[in-house]
């Protein structure tokens, strides 16, 4: 055999490869049509009896040179790929999906754009305890050039005996502070009936981790014209998190900010386990802004700064952290809140490291 023979054989192989590709593509199109019929009739996509029939037919028709087991293995991979085609065709593309919208969603709150490529810092007390306490934090936050203040008015707590928040009084305090210090305010709402009232007080409504799968709350949040910050549930998968956001968007509200706040694992060194890789996954899978709550994910003040740097380095649109004038006497989460001095150092470190823009500082 000379070089010319080898060239001819290889050319023949290339032609057969083209024919195989064409036939496999035609098979895929037929599988898609079958999938549409199955979907319309509510039939299961996978039919083991049908697969066994096709494999038996291949065994009966195989004349070599490949072993029957080899040919059946190859066709099983083709069957598997065909089944995946049917699943994709039968699955609705989510409104929050990057496939539905290629450009990033940018949310404007009192002139501050969230998700435009300039990372933000949202800070404030875990709970609104008084006007004086909230105003002191608002003064520190706005002096740093930051524009969004967080503060809990309704506090879903693990124990029914822990401080549950001031409720409507807390919302009133947030609104007053917002007007006096020229900042936007965000707080958690836990009951669907409170959403419309809260919309009069707040610029962003938070749905917390414990309510991520409160579907009635999510649907009502989708019916109001107000940005929603949705936190990932304690044990929720990323897929479940994305579908919770879809509940909101399916009702017409596309102003959604996703917030990774740590998930529950066996590790006890931190309050929760910060799933840092959730940030790029959420950015790839959805078109929504993504934040990281470094306070609730770590539960440790010594880890707030490195966690914030990691979140912003990996692509987060912002971070959320808790600040209290005197954490030792805070009514909730006292151990993990920064005092004013610690907050100033935290913010300055993020600016010096290049994670926050200098024009956010005064």
N, C-alpha and C positions, 0 to 999 in steps of 0.2 A: 504494500500500500504506500503510495507516494503522497506528497503534500497536497496535490490536486484532489485526490480521493478524500482526504480528510476535510478539505474545504467544502467539497460537495456534500458530504455527510452532515457537516455542521450546518450548512445552508438548509438542508432538508429538515434538520432538527428545529431550526428557527421557524420554518414554515409550519411545522406541526405545532410548535408552541403557540403561534398565532391562531391556528385553527382551534386549539384547546381553549385559549383565552376567549375566543368568540363563542364557542359552545358553552363554556362555563358562565359567560355573561348572559347568554340567552336563557340558560337554566335559571340564573338569578332572577331574570325578568318574569319567568313563569312562576317561580316561587313567590314573588311579590304579588302576582295576580291571585294565586291560591290563598295567600295570607289575607288579602282584602275580602275574599269570600268568607274565609273562616271568621274574620273579625266581624263582618256583617251578621253572621249567623251565631255569634257568641261561642264559637268552637275554640278548643285549646289549640295553640300553635303546634305543640309537639305531639306527634302521633307515633308511639313506639311500634305499633303493629305495621304501619305503613313503612317505617324505617327497616324493620326486619324483612319485609317483603322485598324491598329494593336491594338489601344486602344479599339476600338469597339469590336474587336474579343475577347479581354481579358474580356470585360464586359459580352459578350454573353456566354463565357465558364466558368466564375467564379461561383463556387458552394459553396463558403465559406470555412472555417469560417471567413475569412477576408472580410471586406466590399469591394465592387467594387472600390470605390474611393481610398482605401488604396492600393489595388493591382495596380491600374493605376498609382498612385504616385510612387510606387516601380519600375514599368516598365519604367516610364518616366526617372528615374535616370539611368536605364540601357541604354535607348536610348541615353541619353545625353553623357554617357561615350563612347558609340559606335561612336557617331558623333565626339568626340574628338580624337578617334583613327584614323578616316578617315582624319581629319585635319592634324594630325601629319604625316601620311603617305604621304599626298599630299604636304607637306611643305619640301622644300630643306633645308638640314642642312647647315648653313652658314659656310664659310671658317674660319671666325673669331671666331666661336663658340667653347666653351670648349668641346662640344660633338664631334667636328671634330678633335680636338687636345687637349689631356689632359695636356701635359706639358706646362709650361709658355714659351712664346716667349721672348728671350733675344736678345737685339739689341746692337751691338758693334759700338761705334763711337769714332774713334781715340784712341782706347785702353780703353775707358770707357764703361762698360757694363750697359745697362739700362734694368731693370726688373729681375736682378739676386738675388734679396732679400736684396740688400744694397741700401737704399734710397738715392736719389740724390737731389741736389738743383741746379736749373737753374736760373741764375740771370743776370740782365743787364738793360739798359735803355729802356723805352717804345719805343722811336724813336731814330735812329741814326741821330744826329744833326751835328756832325763834327768829324773829326779824333781825336782831342784833348779830346773831351767829352767822346767818346767811349773808347779811350785808357786808360783814367783815371779810368773808371769803370772796364775795363778788368784787370788793374793792381790790383785793390782792390779785384776782384773776384778770380783771380788766386793766390793771396797772401793768401787767405783763404783756398787754396788747392782745389778749385772747378774747374771743367774742361769744363763747357759748358756755353757760354755767349749768351744771347738773345739780340736782338736789331731790331727794326722795320725799314725796308727800304721802304716798301710800306705800307701806313697806311689808310685803309678804315675807314672813319670817318662819323659820323652821319650828320654833316654839311659839305656841299661842300666847305665852306670857311675856315675850319680848316686845319692845317698843314697835308699834305698828304704823307709826307716822301720824302727822297732824291732819291728814286728809285735806278737805277743802281749805281749811285755814292755812295749810302748808302751800297750797296752790296760790292763795291770795298773797302770801309772803313772796313767793317767787315772782309773781307778776309785778308787785310793787318794786322789788329789787331790780327787775328787768328794766322797768321804766326809769328808775333813778340812775342806773349805771350803764344804760344803753347796750345791754347784752341780750342775747337770745337765751331762753331757758328750756331745759328738758327735764322731764320727770316721768316716773312709771305710773301707768294706770292698770289696774288689775280687774276691773269689772266693766263689761260692755256698756252698762247704763251710765257710766261716768265719763265716757269718751267725749260726748258733745259738750258737756260742761267743761271738761279739761281743755278742750280746744279753744275756749275763750281765755284761758290763762296761760297756756303753754305755746311755745314755738315748735317744739318737737315732742312727740309722745313716745315714750319708751314702753316696749312690751318685754318684760323680763324673762329670764331663763325658765322660771317655774311656770310661765304662761305661754311658752313657745308653741305648745300644742293645744292651747285653749282656742279651738277653732271658731267658736262663736265670737270671742274677743277679736280674733284675727279678721273675721269677715266684717265686723262692725268697724274695725280700724281701716278697712279698705273702702268704706263708704264715706269717710270724712276727708276733707281737703286739708290735710296736715301731714308733714313729714313724720315717718315712723322709724324709730330705731329698734330693731328686732334683735334680741340677744339669743344666742344658741343655748338650747336646753342642756341641763346637767349631764345627760347621757345620750344626747341626740347625735345621730350620724349627720354628716354633711348633707346627704341626700334629704333626710328629714327636715333639716334646717332650711334648705332651698325650697322644699314644698310648703313649709310654713309661710315663707315669703310669698309664694305663689298664691296662697289663700288671700293675702292682702291685695296683691296686684289684680287678681281675678275679679275683684269687686270695683276696680277702677282707680285705685290709688297706687301710682307708680313711684311715689316719693319714699323709697325704702332704703334704710341704711342697715347693713348687716353688721353684727358685732360678735366677734369671738371672745368669750369670757372664761374659757377653760372648761374642761369636761372632767367628770368624775372617773378616776381610775384607782388602782390599788395603791398608788404612791401617796404618802402622807407628808413628804417634805414640804410641799406647798398646799395651799388650800384646795386648789384644783390643778389639773395638768393643762398648761397652755398648749393647745394644738396649733403651733405656729405655722405649720404647713397648710392649715385651713385657709390662710390668707391668700396665697397664690392660687389655690384650687378654686376658691370662691370668685376670685378675680377672673379666672379662666372660664369658669362655668356660667357666671352671671355677668350682667352689665352694671351691677349695683355697687355703690361705695362700700368699703369694708373697714371697720374699726376693730381695735383690740382694747378690751378692758383689762389693763394691767393690774389693777387693784384686786378685783375678784378672782382673776386667774391665778395670781401668785399668793395673795394674802400675806405678803411679806414686804415691808417697806424697803429692805435691803435689795430686793429684786426688781423694784419698780423701774429703775432707770435702765438696767440691761434688758429687761423685757420690752420696754418701750423702744429702745434702739433696735432690738431684733425685729419687732413688729414693723417699724418704719423702714428698716433695711430690706425687708422681704416684700414690701409693696403695699402696706396698709395705708389707707387714706387718712388715718388719724388714730389717736389713742385716747382713752378715757382713764382718768385717775381721780382719786378722792382726796379732798383737802378739808381740814377742820382747824379752827383756831386753837383748840385745846383737845387733841385726840384722846387724852387720858380720861376725860369726862364725857366723851361722846356717848350718845344713847344707843348707837349701833356701830359695829365694826371698828371699835376704838383702836385695836392693835395694828390695823393696816392703813389707816389714814395718815397722810402727811400733815405736819403743821405748816404754818405759813412760811417759815424760814426754809424748811425742807422742800417745800413746793418751789420756792424761788431758785434753789440750787438745782432741783430736778429740771426746771424749765430752761435755766441757763445752760446746763449741760447738753440738753437736746439742741439748743441753738448753736452752741460752740461746735458740736459734732456735725452740724450741717443738716440736721433732720427737720428743724423748724426754721422758717425764714426769719431773717433779722428784722424785717419790717413788722413782725408780730410783737416785737419788744419795744418798750418805751425807754 
